[in-house]
Amino acid sequence: MQTAEYQEVSTLLDTLISPHLTTLALPAVLLAVVTSWLLNGKVLPSLGDQGIALVTPLVEETAKTMWAVALGASLVWTHLGFGLVEGLLEIKRRGTRGIAPGWLALVAHSLLGLLTAGIYGSRGLLAALAAAYLAHAAWNMVVVYCSVRQGKA
């Protein structure tokens, strides 16, 4: 007899290695990136740091998760791919100064993908989105706070 925890871990592992779910992640990543770029570009110029801390996480977590779910793609791979694109953009934009932020983007979005997939499997879509949003917003608040304190915002 399998426990609920075993079922959750098994389902999460299946999303990491399923070729079908992994293949569908590429279009989900591309759609999430474009959606986020368009929406963040419209909203962020007028909101500044508050937008980065509160709006960007909502836009990005919704885009990644909803495109993955709509296409039947892996949540984890979609989030990881999004983080990879964001990381590469950090390096392109900042040069060598973007390497650390680029790696952090990859790691953070990958962890958000694991969180989203785990909660989605056990609690559903809204709970997964809420948890990912709160975690992402908390992370962005720390980043904004540190940037302001260092005079780089």
Summary of the structure (lengths in Angstrom):
residues: 153
radius of gyration: 15.8
end to end distance: 53.7
largest distance: 56.6
contacts: 504
relative contact order: 0.14
helix: 92%
strand: 0%
